[in-house]
C-alpha cells in the first residue's frame, strides 16, 4: 500500500477537468470542476449535519440513494445556500450537466462552495459545459484542474492517491478536496471527492466511508464552524477487476486501510492549510478508557482558541491544553494527566501528574517553531487512543474572515 | 432601581483595597485585592464547571459551605492552578489573610487569576497584608483599587453598583469583576465579587445568584474557553436594615431584579472588553419555542469565529449567523428564520424566511461600525427569547494570546 500520483484520475476509468466559468468575478482561477467515470459507478456520500444545509447537499442526499452514478460537478465562489432560488438552481445545474454528458440526471452529483445567501448564476455553468467536458482527461493534469476548481481560500491544492493489491490486481483510490475556513466537519469535510476503480458494493462502500470519515475528517477542525455545504462523496467504478467486495473480510479490511491512509493525509492537509494557519496541530490522546473519550478530549484541545493562539506564538502554554481537556465535558483524574510537546525538533515534557514541570524554554520554543506541532496527552486510565488535527489561530485567519464576502 | 457609584463599597459596611505586592514582576499595577465586611456576612458562590479547577476554586467550594464570611482576598498574575504546591499555597493565602484580619480562616474566601501551572509565592502576599489592610476604605476609591487588583489583560475596570428601596430602606448591591480571555463561563465568570447590605438568608442569596448568573455571566463568551478559575461570589451583610428576605415574594423578586440589572451590565462590559475586542456583539433570539433553545441558538452565534471575524471586518455576512444557528444542535425550520443587524446607526434586515434580502450595503457597514452590534434573530415558532453577548475576533486577540505566558 503506497501513495501514488494522479488524484481522482489515478483510478482507472475516471477523468476530470476544471476551468474558469465566471462565477468568481474578475478572476481567472478555476471555479468549476467535473469528475466523470466512463462506466457507471457505485456511490456513497456523507453530508453536513448542520441544520442549515445548502441546496446541493439537500439534492445530493436524495441523489445518492440511487444505484448508479456517472459524474460529480462542483463550483466554487457561491455556496448556493440560503439563496432565494437555491434549490431551483441546484436542480438546473444537475440537469444541465446530465444533458451535456448524455447521462441520467439521477446519476449526477453536484457541489458548491463559497458565499452563502447569494443566487448562483447557472447560465455561466451551462455555457461552460461543452468546454469543460472537452477538457476531461484521465491524467494527473485533469485531476489537478478539478482540484483547483473547488478551492476557495485554500492556499494549497489537496489531491492524493493510494494504490494497493487485491486479488492480484492493482486497485487505486484517489481524491481531491478543499477546506480552509468554516471547517469543523460533522460528517466529511467541506468538499471532498474520492474515486476508486475497486469493485465494491454500495453498502460496503458506505460502511467504509463512514468508518474512515469518523476517524479522519470528523477529527479535524479549523475554526469550530460546521459548514452548510460539507460533502464527502466516493465513486467506485470497478475497473480494477478485483473480485467485488460484498461483505466484511480481508479484502474489505484492505480497502478500509487504503481509504484510511488516503483520508488521514487528506484531513491533515486540510487542517494544515486552515485559513491563515502557520502550524498543523496534532493532538494524540492515549491511555484513555475509550476511543470516543480520547477523541472528545483531543478535539477540545485542537479547538481551543487559546491553545491555537499559543501555538501561533510558539508559547509552550500547556496550562491551556489542560484547561481545554477540563472543559471537554469528559470526567478524568486531573492528577494523572501528562502533557508533552513534540515536533521534528524534539520533545519536551511540560506537565506530569497534572502539575507543571520545569522545562527548557529554549528547546520548547524550537519544538513549537516547526510546521507540525504534536501535543501528546497521556491519561493513564486505559488503553484507547485517538488523534485529532487542527491549526493555529493567526492574524491571517482574522484578516481572511474579516472581509471575505465583500 | 438605579445605578449608583462605589462598586463593592456602595453597600454599607463594606470596605476594599488593592495594591502591588510583587506577584506581577517588574510592574507597578495592583495585583492584590481585599474586600471586607465589618460584620459577618451571608455568602453564596458559583464556580467553574471545568473538570480542571484551580486550587482557590476547590478551597472556596468548601469554604462557601460555612455560615459566616468576613472577607475575600484575590491576586492576579498567577492562577494558582495545576502548580506543584497549588492547594498548599491556597490554604496558606487564606490562613495569612484570616490571621492578619483577626477572623476565622473559615470566613475568608480567596481567588487567583493569571498564568496556569506556576507556583504562587504566598510570602509576597503575607508581607503585603499589613499595608493592604491599612489601605481598606469604604469609599469608591477603595473599590477602585480592588477592581484594579484583579485585572489581567482587561483594558477597562469593571465596577458597578445598584440601589433600590426595600421596606423603606435603601439597599445597595455592588460588584467588581475581571474578564478578558478564557471567558466562556459555565457558572459565573472568571472573578466577580459582589457585595450587598441587603438582609437575606443564605438559601435565598444562593437561589438569586444562580437565577441571575444563568441569565447573565453564563450567556457571554469571549473565546469559548472555560477557565479553570471562574468564581462568582456574593456577600450580604444586612447593614441596610430591611426585613430579612427568607422566602420568595415581592422583596425577593425586587432583590433578584436588582441583581439581574447589576450582573447584566457587568456581563456586557466583560464581553465588550474581551481580549482584543473592538465590538460588543449582542445576539437576541426571539419568538422561540423555549428560553433554553433561544439561549443555545444565541450562544452559537456569539461563539462563531467566522461571525466574530465578520463583525470585526464590519461585513454583514449574515450567512455565517444562519450557519451558526444551524450547527447549534437545535432543530428548527430554516425557512422561518429572519435576521436583522442593528446598532445606534440604524437597522438592516438581511434575511427573511431563511433567504437573503437585497439590502443597502453602505447602511449595513455603518450599522456594523458602531461599538455595539446587535444581531436580532426571529424564529417565528413561539414566544420565548434569550440574549447572549460576545465580542469580535480581532488581530489583537491573536496578539495577546500568542505570547501571554512568556
HADDOCK unambig.tbl for C-alpha pairs under 7 A between the chains (distance, minus, plus):
assign (segid A and resid 50 and name CA) (segid B and resid 326 and name CA) 5.00 0.50 0.50
assign (segid A and resid 50 and name CA) (segid B and resid 327 and name CA) 4.58 0.50 0.50
assign (segid A and resid 51 and name CA) (segid B and resid 326 and name CA) 4.27 0.50 0.50
assign (segid A and resid 51 and name CA) (segid B and resid 327 and name CA) 6.05 0.50 0.50
assign (segid A and resid 51 and name CA) (segid B and resid 331 and name CA) 6.52 0.50 0.50
assign (segid A and resid 52 and name CA) (segid B and resid 323 and name CA) 6.16 0.50 0.50
assign (segid A and resid 52 and name CA) (segid B and resid 326 and name CA) 4.72 0.50 0.50
assign (segid A and resid 52 and name CA) (segid B and resid 334 and name CA) 6.36 0.50 0.50
assign (segid A and resid 82 and name CA) (segid B and resid 354 and name CA) 6.01 0.50 0.50
assign (segid A and resid 82 and name CA) (segid B and resid 355 and name CA) 4.85 0.50 0.50
assign (segid A and resid 82 and name CA) (segid B and resid 356 and name CA) 6.57 0.50 0.50
assign (segid A and resid 83 and name CA) (segid B and resid 355 and name CA) 5.19 0.50 0.50
assign (segid A and resid 83 and name CA) (segid B and resid 356 and name CA) 5.71 0.50 0.50
assign (segid A and resid 84 and name CA) (segid B and resid 355 and name CA) 5.42 0.50 0.50
assign (segid A and resid 84 and name CA) (segid B and resid 356 and name CA) 6.53 0.50 0.50
assign (segid A and resid 116 and name CA) (segid B and resid 319 and name CA) 5.05 0.50 0.50
assign (segid A and resid 117 and name CA) (segid B and resid 319 and name CA) 5.95 0.50 0.50
assign (segid A and resid 117 and name CA) (segid B and resid 355 and name CA) 6.43 0.50 0.50
assign (segid A and resid 117 and name CA) (segid B and resid 356 and name CA) 5.04 0.50 0.50
assign (segid A and resid 118 and name CA) (segid B and resid 356 and name CA) 6.90 0.50 0.50
assign (segid A and resid 223 and name CA) (segid B and resid 305 and name CA) 6.37 0.50 0.50
assign (segid A and resid 225 and name CA) (segid B and resid 304 and name CA) 6.31 0.50 0.50
assign (segid A and resid 225 and name CA) (segid B and resid 324 and name CA) 6.97 0.50 0.50
assign (segid A and resid 226 and name CA) (segid B and resid 327 and name CA) 6.17 0.50 0.50
assign (segid A and resid 227 and name CA) (segid B and resid 323 and name CA) 6.65 0.50 0.50
assign (segid A and resid 228 and name CA) (segid B and resid 323 and name CA) 6.20 0.50 0.50
assign (segid A and resid 304 and name CA) (segid B and resid 225 and name CA) 6.33 0.50 0.50
assign (segid A and resid 305 and name CA) (segid B and resid 223 and name CA) 6.37 0.50 0.50
assign (segid A and resid 306 and name CA) (segid B and resid 401 and name CA) 6.28 0.50 0.50
assign (segid A and resid 309 and name CA) (segid B and resid 398 and name CA) 5.71 0.50 0.50
assign (segid A and resid 309 and name CA) (segid B and resid 401 and name CA) 5.39 0.50 0.50
assign (segid A and resid 309 and name CA) (segid B and resid 402 and name CA) 4.67 0.50 0.50
assign (segid A and resid 310 and name CA) (segid B and resid 401 and name CA) 5.97 0.50 0.50
assign (segid A and resid 310 and name CA) (segid B and resid 402 and name CA) 4.52 0.50 0.50
assign (segid A and resid 310 and name CA) (segid B and resid 403 and name CA) 6.44 0.50 0.50
assign (segid A and resid 312 and name CA) (segid B and resid 402 and name CA) 5.74 0.50 0.50
assign (segid A and resid 313 and name CA) (segid B and resid 402 and name CA) 3.94 0.50 0.50
assign (segid A and resid 313 and name CA) (segid B and resid 403 and name CA) 5.39 0.50 0.50
assign (segid A and resid 315 and name CA) (segid B and resid 402 and name CA) 6.86 0.50 0.50
assign (segid A and resid 315 and name CA) (segid B and resid 403 and name CA) 6.13 0.50 0.50
assign (segid A and resid 317 and name CA) (segid B and resid 405 and name CA) 6.54 0.50 0.50
assign (segid A and resid 319 and name CA) (segid B and resid 116 and name CA) 5.06 0.50 0.50
assign (segid A and resid 319 and name CA) (segid B and resid 117 and name CA) 5.96 0.50 0.50
assign (segid A and resid 323 and name CA) (segid B and resid 52 and name CA) 6.17 0.50 0.50
assign (segid A and resid 323 and name CA) (segid B and resid 227 and name CA) 6.67 0.50 0.50
assign (segid A and resid 323 and name CA) (segid B and resid 228 and name CA) 6.24 0.50 0.50
assign (segid A and resid 324 and name CA) (segid B and resid 225 and name CA) 6.99 0.50 0.50
assign (segid A and resid 326 and name CA) (segid B and resid 50 and name CA) 5.01 0.50 0.50
assign (segid A and resid 326 and name CA) (segid B and resid 51 and name CA) 4.28 0.50 0.50
assign (segid A and resid 326 and name CA) (segid B and resid 52 and name CA) 4.74 0.50 0.50
assign (segid A and resid 327 and name CA) (segid B and resid 50 and name CA) 4.58 0.50 0.50
assign (segid A and resid 327 and name CA) (segid B and resid 51 and name CA) 6.05 0.50 0.50
assign (segid A and resid 327 and name CA) (segid B and resid 226 and name CA) 6.20 0.50 0.50
assign (segid A and resid 331 and name CA) (segid B and resid 51 and name CA) 6.54 0.50 0.50
assign (segid A and resid 334 and name CA) (segid B and resid 52 and name CA) 6.35 0.50 0.50
assign (segid A and resid 354 and name CA) (segid B and resid 82 and name CA) 6.03 0.50 0.50
assign (segid A and resid 355 and name CA) (segid B and resid 82 and name CA) 4.85 0.50 0.50
assign (segid A and resid 355 and name CA) (segid B and resid 83 and name CA) 5.22 0.50 0.50
assign (segid A and resid 355 and name CA) (segid B and resid 84 and name CA) 5.44 0.50 0.50
assign (segid A and resid 355 and name CA) (segid B and resid 117 and name CA) 6.44 0.50 0.50
assign (segid A and resid 356 and name CA) (segid B and resid 82 and name CA) 6.55 0.50 0.50
assign (segid A and resid 356 and name CA) (segid B and resid 83 and name CA) 5.71 0.50 0.50
assign (segid A and resid 356 and name CA) (segid B and resid 84 and name CA) 6.55 0.50 0.50
assign (segid A and resid 356 and name CA) (segid B and resid 117 and name CA) 5.03 0.50 0.50
assign (segid A and resid 356 and name CA) (segid B and resid 118 and name CA) 6.90 0.50 0.50
assign (segid A and resid 393 and name CA) (segid B and resid 398 and name CA) 6.71 0.50 0.50
assign (segid A and resid 394 and name CA) (segid B and resid 398 and name CA) 5.98 0.50 0.50
assign (segid A and resid 395 and name CA) (segid B and resid 395 and name CA) 5.13 0.50 0.50
assign (segid A and resid 395 and name CA) (segid B and resid 398 and name CA) 6.21 0.50 0.50
assign (segid A and resid 398 and name CA) (segid B and resid 309 and name CA) 5.72 0.50 0.50
assign (segid A and resid 398 and name CA) (segid B and resid 393 and name CA) 6.72 0.50 0.50
assign (segid A and resid 398 and name CA) (segid B and resid 394 and name CA) 5.99 0.50 0.50
assign (segid A and resid 398 and name CA) (segid B and resid 395 and name CA) 6.21 0.50 0.50
assign (segid A and resid 401 and name CA) (segid B and resid 306 and name CA) 6.27 0.50 0.50
assign (segid A and resid 401 and name CA) (segid B and resid 309 and name CA) 5.39 0.50 0.50
assign (segid A and resid 401 and name CA) (segid B and resid 310 and name CA) 5.99 0.50 0.50
assign (segid A and resid 402 and name CA) (segid B and resid 309 and name CA) 4.67 0.50 0.50
assign (segid A and resid 402 and name CA) (segid B and resid 310 and name CA) 4.55 0.50 0.50
assign (segid A and resid 402 and name CA) (segid B and resid 312 and name CA) 5.75 0.50 0.50
assign (segid A and resid 402 and name CA) (segid B and resid 313 and name CA) 3.95 0.50 0.50
assign (segid A and resid 402 and name CA) (segid B and resid 315 and name CA) 6.89 0.50 0.50
assign (segid A and resid 403 and name CA) (segid B and resid 310 and name CA) 6.43 0.50 0.50
assign (segid A and resid 403 and name CA) (segid B and resid 313 and name CA) 5.41 0.50 0.50
assign (segid A and resid 403 and name CA) (segid B and resid 315 and name CA) 6.13 0.50 0.50
assign (segid A and resid 405 and name CA) (segid B and resid 317 and name CA) 6.52 0.50 0.50
